């Protein structure tokens, strides 16, 4: 089994994010765009969200992941 190091392994970072209670229970997780770019890379992050069927919102300097595949409605 290989050792996973948080600062150098993007798979570890993604596993931790999607293992969070909010992600597992259909909630919302938020990450800064700079953090995503540094730890995982934007393309890899987007693929991971799509693979799970989740919704991704970009706002200002944040990514917001809605961790379910149901409808999302912007209210205003």
C-alpha distance (Angstrom), angle and dihedral (degrees) to the residues before:
residue distance angle dihedral
X1 . . .
X2 3.77 . .
X3 3.76 122.3 .
X4 3.79 115.5 -113.5
X5 3.78 118.2 -146.9
X6 3.79 117.1 -162.9
X7 3.78 96.4 -143.2
X8 3.81 95.5 49.7
X9 3.80 107.6 27.5
X10 3.82 116.5 74.4
X11 3.82 91.1 -170.6
X12 3.80 90.1 60.2
X13 3.81 90.6 49.8
X14 3.82 92.1 51.1
X15 3.82 92.8 45.1
X16 3.80 90.0 53.3
X17 3.78 93.9 47.5
X18 3.80 95.4 49.3
X19 3.82 91.8 42.1
X20 3.81 90.4 61.9
X21 3.79 114.4 113.9
X22 3.82 92.0 -116.5
X23 3.80 91.2 55.4
X24 3.80 93.6 45.9
X25 3.80 94.2 49.1
X26 3.81 100.4 45.9
X27 3.78 96.7 -95.8
X28 3.77 133.0 128.0
X29 3.80 131.0 -84.2
X30 3.78 124.6 -168.7
X31 3.80 130.2 -158.7
X32 3.78 132.4 174.4
X33 3.79 115.3 -108.4
X34 3.81 90.8 -127.4
X35 3.81 90.8 52.9
X36 3.81 91.4 50.5
X37 3.80 91.7 48.3
X38 3.82 91.9 48.7
X39 3.82 100.7 41.4
X40 3.82 104.2 33.6
X41 3.78 112.8 -1.5
X42 3.76 123.6 -110.6
X43 3.82 97.7 -102.4
X44 3.79 93.0 50.5
X45 3.82 91.0 47.1
X46 3.81 92.1 51.1
X47 3.82 91.1 48.6
X48 3.83 90.7 50.8
X49 3.81 91.6 51.7
X50 3.81 92.4 46.9
X51 3.80 92.5 46.7
X52 3.80 88.9 59.3
X53 3.81 93.2 46.5
X54 3.82 91.8 -118.7
X55 3.81 128.7 142.6
X56 3.82 122.7 -110.7
X57 3.80 123.5 -155.6
X58 3.79 124.0 -174.0
X59 3.78 116.7 -156.1
X60 3.79 127.4 166.8
X61 3.82 103.8 -47.2
X62 3.80 96.7 -21.2
X63 3.78 139.0 87.9
X64 3.80 114.8 -149.1
X65 3.80 117.8 -162.2
X66 3.80 117.5 -160.5
X67 3.79 100.8 -154.8
X68 3.79 101.7 -145.9
X69 3.78 136.2 66.1
X70 3.81 97.6 -126.7
X71 3.79 125.4 110.5
X72 3.80 120.4 -66.4
X73 3.79 120.5 -156.7
X74 3.81 125.1 -165.9
X75 3.80 104.6 -141.0
X76 3.81 97.9 -163.3
